[in-house]
Structure formats: C-alpha cells, structure tokens
C-alpha cells in the first residue's frame, strides 16, 4: 500500500520520508491515494521526527512542537525550548521560518494564556523550569519586529501587564495596533480595553467600533457597553475617529 511504501522509504533512510512519516503518525493520516491509513501514534511520531531531525531543521521544529503539545503524555517544555534554540543557532536561510521559530521559542518560555478571547487550554502544568518572561519578551520582540502578528500581540500583552518588560501602555498600544492591522483577531478589542485603562474613552470606542466592522468577537458588545458610560459628545468623537481611521486604512489581509 501507499502507507507501506512510505514506511519502507523511511526505513531506507529518506529524510523526507522520515519527516512525512512523523507527520502521518502525528495526525493519523488517511489521505493516501489508495485509501490506506497510518493510525495516530505520538510515540511513533516522536521516533521518526527524531530520526529526521538529524538532517532536517523542519523535523526538529515539528519535534519541538510535539514536546510542547498538551496531547503528548511526555510533554516537555524544556526539551521543546532546547530544540528551538538549536535551530536558531544554526540560523536557517529561510527568514519566515526563523521568525516563526523565534515566536515558538518565546511561547515556550512564556507559557501563558493571555487575552480576553483566546480559546486555548493551558493544560494542568503550564509552567516549567524553562519559564522566563524576560527572555520570552526578547524573542517575541525579535519576531514582532519582522512582522509576526501573534508575536506583536503577545508582546503587547506583556507591555500592558508589565510581564518581562516594564509596564508601558504606549508600547502596548503600538504593538496591539500593528497586530490588529495585520489581522490578529483579538487585537482590536484588547486595544479598546487598553484605552479604557488609559482613560481615553473616544479612542477605546473607536477600536471597539473598528473591531465590530471586522466582525471581531465581543467588539460590538463592548462598544455598546462602553457607550453606556460615555457622554454624547464623547461618543460622537469616537465615531469621528472611527470614520477617519476607516478612510485611511488599507484593505485587511
């Protein structure tokens, strides 16, 4: 079968086949043309990722992802971070891949569920000896400066809450806005919440309003709730800011 052929190629030493086989065991592959299957087996996925990782930085990255995942019974954030750091020392030639690895390393070191809307289970053991907010902030910033919108968002939450960096609402607003303009779903609402903290209700209203235009979860609800606390002139100012921003913005990616 096609599944048998893939396993045979992997055993004969093909790095590509070894990596693909690791993927197949990771996900439980049923996409072979002849309808043959490979059942989900995370132990086998680990074994084949490890073999391929000797020659493939991509396999090393996916092995790290396996160690960081909550459905792997030998979850190991330390090993995940070590593998990601090894990739960055190699400095692969693909800039987009490197940016993603920087974000992944920061996430492995930060290990937090942040934001109002994120639907992510942190798992029962979300911290490890590798947790380090300051180094996480360093790698989030490296990735954020290269345009990684999730890194921009996470760095904004760190500046907002003073985690790993000094609390700085201006820096938080800058990175939230950059992430929002790049399409990060939660960023507009988080930016609105930040402007409430900064006691700038018209600008908070504006970001909830922009989030509602983009169908962001809870944006319209928060806009209406905020409007109940605002004077009419303040609401009009928020609507004016929304129109000006909407007229200047580029189409969403």
C-alpha positions as CSV (number, residue, x, y, z in Angstrom):
1,X,0.0,0.0,0.0
2,X,1.0,3.7,-0.2
3,X,1.4,3.6,3.6
4,X,3.7,0.6,3.4
5,X,5.8,2.3,0.7
6,X,6.2,5.4,2.9
7,X,7.3,3.3,5.8
8,X,9.8,1.4,3.6
9,X,11.3,4.6,2.2
10,X,11.7,6.0,5.8
11,X,13.4,2.8,6.9
12,X,15.7,3.0,3.9
13,X,16.9,6.4,5.1
14,X,15.0,9.1,3.2
15,X,14.9,12.1,5.4
16,X,11.8,13.5,3.6
17,X,10.0,10.2,4.1
18,X,11.0,10.0,7.7
19,X,9.7,13.6,8.3
20,X,6.5,12.8,6.4
21,X,6.0,9.6,8.3
22,X,6.4,11.5,11.6
23,X,3.7,13.9,10.3
24,X,1.5,10.9,9.4
25,X,1.7,9.4,12.9
26,X,1.3,12.8,14.5
27,X,-2.1,13.4,12.8
28,X,-3.3,10.0,11.9
29,X,-3.0,10.0,8.1
30,X,-5.9,8.8,5.9
31,X,-5.1,10.8,2.7
32,X,-3.2,8.2,0.7
33,X,-4.5,7.7,-2.8
34,X,-5.2,4.0,-2.3
35,X,-7.1,4.8,1.0
36,X,-4.5,3.1,3.1
37,X,-4.0,4.6,6.5
38,X,-1.5,5.3,9.3
39,X,-3.1,5.5,12.7
40,X,-2.3,8.3,15.1
41,X,0.6,7.3,17.3
42,X,2.5,10.0,19.1
43,X,5.3,7.7,20.2
44,X,6.0,6.7,16.6
45,X,5.7,10.4,15.6
46,X,8.4,11.2,18.1
47,X,10.6,8.4,16.9
48,X,10.5,9.4,13.3
49,X,10.8,13.1,13.9
50,X,13.9,12.4,16.0
51,X,15.5,10.4,13.2
52,X,14.7,13.1,10.6
53,X,15.8,15.9,12.9
54,X,19.4,14.9,12.5
55,X,19.3,16.3,8.9
56,X,16.2,18.5,8.8
57,X,15.6,21.7,10.8
58,X,11.9,21.4,9.9
59,X,11.7,18.0,11.5
60,X,13.4,19.4,14.5
61,X,10.8,22.2,14.6
62,X,7.9,19.7,14.5
63,X,9.6,17.6,17.2
64,X,9.7,20.7,19.4
65,X,6.0,21.3,18.7
66,X,5.2,17.7,19.7
67,X,7.0,18.2,23.0
68,X,5.1,21.5,23.6
69,X,1.7,20.0,22.8
70,X,-0.8,19.1,25.5
71,X,-1.9,15.9,23.9
72,X,1.6,14.3,24.3
73,X,1.9,12.4,27.5
74,X,5.6,13.2,27.8
75,X,5.1,16.9,27.3
76,X,8.5,18.6,27.9
77,X,8.7,22.4,27.6
78,X,12.4,22.3,28.4
79,X,13.2,20.0,25.5
80,X,11.0,22.0,23.2
81,X,12.9,25.2,24.0
82,X,16.3,23.5,23.6
83,X,15.4,22.2,20.1
84,X,14.1,25.7,19.1
85,X,17.3,27.3,20.4
86,X,19.4,24.8,18.4
87,X,17.6,25.8,15.2
88,X,18.2,29.5,15.9
89,X,21.9,28.7,16.4
90,X,22.0,27.0,13.0
91,X,20.3,30.2,11.6
92,X,18.5,28.6,8.6
93,X,18.3,30.7,5.4
94,X,14.5,31.0,5.3
95,X,13.7,34.3,7.1
96,X,10.0,33.5,7.5
97,X,10.8,30.1,9.1
98,X,13.3,31.8,11.5
99,X,10.7,34.4,12.5
100,X,8.2,31.6,13.3
101,X,10.9,29.7,15.4
102,X,11.6,32.9,17.3
103,X,7.9,33.2,18.2
104,X,7.7,29.5,19.1
105,X,10.7,29.8,21.4
106,X,9.2,32.9,23.1
107,X,5.9,31.0,23.6
108,X,7.8,28.0,25.1
109,X,9.5,30.4,27.6
110,X,6.4,32.4,28.3
111,X,3.8,29.7,28.7
112,X,0.8,31.9,29.4
113,X,-2.8,32.1,28.2
114,X,-3.3,35.8,27.6
115,X,-6.1,37.9,26.3
116,X,-9.8,38.2,26.9
117,X,-10.9,36.0,24.0
118,X,-8.3,33.3,23.5
119,X,-9.8,29.8,23.4
120,X,-6.7,27.8,24.5
121,X,-6.3,25.2,27.2
122,X,-3.1,25.9,29.0
123,X,-3.1,22.4,30.4
124,X,-2.7,21.4,34.0
125,X,1.0,22.1,34.1
126,X,1.6,25.3,32.2
127,X,4.9,26.2,33.7
128,X,8.3,24.6,33.6
129,X,11.9,25.3,34.7
130,X,12.4,27.0,31.3
131,X,9.8,29.7,32.0
132,X,11.5,33.1,31.7
133,X,9.4,36.2,30.9
134,X,12.3,38.4,30.2
135,X,13.9,36.1,27.6
136,X,10.4,35.4,26.2
137,X,9.9,39.1,25.7
138,X,13.3,39.3,23.9
139,X,12.3,36.6,21.4
140,X,8.7,38.0,21.0
141,X,10.2,41.3,20.1
142,X,12.6,39.8,17.6
143,X,9.7,38.0,15.9
144,X,7.4,41.0,16.2
145,X,9.9,43.4,14.5
146,X,9.9,41.0,11.5
147,X,6.1,41.2,11.2
148,X,4.8,38.2,13.1
149,X,1.4,39.3,14.2
150,X,0.9,36.8,17.0
151,X,4.3,37.9,18.4
152,X,3.2,41.5,18.2
153,X,0.0,40.6,20.0
154,X,1.8,38.7,22.8
155,X,4.4,41.4,23.2
156,X,1.6,44.0,23.6
157,X,0.1,42.0,26.4
158,X,3.5,41.9,28.1
159,X,3.9,45.6,27.9
160,X,0.3,46.1,29.1
161,X,0.8,43.9,32.2
162,X,4.5,44.6,32.9
163,X,5.5,41.0,32.3
164,X,9.1,40.5,31.3
165,X,9.3,44.2,30.3
166,X,8.5,47.5,32.2
167,X,4.8,48.3,32.0
168,X,4.3,50.7,29.2
169,X,0.8,51.4,27.8
170,X,2.2,53.4,24.8
171,X,4.3,50.4,23.6
172,X,1.4,48.1,24.3
173,X,-0.9,50.2,22.1
174,X,1.7,50.3,19.3
175,X,2.0,46.6,19.1
176,X,-1.7,45.9,19.6
177,X,-2.4,48.3,16.7
178,X,0.2,46.7,14.5
179,X,-1.2,43.3,15.2
180,X,-4.8,44.5,14.6
181,X,-3.9,45.9,11.3
182,X,-2.2,42.7,10.3
183,X,-5.4,40.8,11.0
184,X,-4.9,39.4,14.6
185,X,-8.4,38.7,15.7
186,X,-8.3,39.8,19.4
187,X,-6.0,42.8,19.0
188,X,-8.7,45.5,18.3
189,X,-10.7,44.5,21.4
190,X,-7.6,44.3,23.5
191,X,-6.6,47.8,22.3
192,X,-10.0,49.1,23.2
193,X,-9.7,47.7,26.7
194,X,-6.2,49.3,27.0
195,X,-7.6,52.7,26.0
196,X,-10.2,52.4,28.8
197,X,-7.3,51.8,31.2
198,X,-5.7,54.9,29.7
199,X,-9.0,56.8,30.3
200,X,-9.3,57.7,26.6
201,X,-12.8,56.6,26.0
202,X,-13.3,58.0,22.5
203,X,-10.3,56.0,21.2
204,X,-11.5,52.9,23.1
205,X,-14.9,53.3,21.4
206,X,-13.1,53.7,18.1
207,X,-11.3,50.4,18.4
208,X,-14.4,48.5,19.5
209,X,-16.2,50.1,16.6
210,X,-13.4,49.0,14.1
211,X,-13.5,45.6,15.7
212,X,-17.2,45.4,15.1
213,X,-16.8,46.3,11.5
214,X,-14.3,43.4,11.1
215,X,-16.7,41.0,13.0
216,X,-14.3,40.5,15.8
217,X,-15.8,38.6,18.8
218,X,-17.3,40.8,21.5
219,X,-16.3,44.0,19.8
220,X,-19.9,45.2,19.2
221,X,-21.0,44.1,22.7
222,X,-18.1,46.0,24.3
223,X,-18.8,49.1,22.2
224,X,-22.4,49.2,23.4
225,X,-21.4,48.6,27.0
226,X,-18.8,51.4,26.8
227,X,-21.3,53.8,25.1
228,X,-23.5,53.5,28.2
229,X,-20.7,55.1,30.2
230,X,-19.9,57.9,27.8
231,X,-21.3,61.4,27.3
232,X,-22.9,62.0,23.8
233,X,-20.1,64.3,22.7
234,X,-17.5,61.7,23.6
235,X,-19.4,59.1,21.6
236,X,-19.5,61.5,18.6
237,X,-15.8,61.9,19.0
238,X,-15.3,58.1,18.9
239,X,-17.4,57.8,15.8
240,X,-15.4,60.6,14.1
241,X,-12.2,58.8,14.9
242,X,-13.6,55.6,13.5
243,X,-14.6,57.3,10.2
244,X,-11.1,58.9,9.9
245,X,-9.4,55.6,10.6
246,X,-11.6,53.6,8.3
247,X,-11.0,56.1,5.5
248,X,-7.2,55.8,5.9
249,X,-6.9,52.0,6.5
250,X,-5.7,49.6,3.9
251,X,-7.8,46.6,3.0
252,X,-7.5,43.8,5.6
253,X,-5.1,41.0,4.6
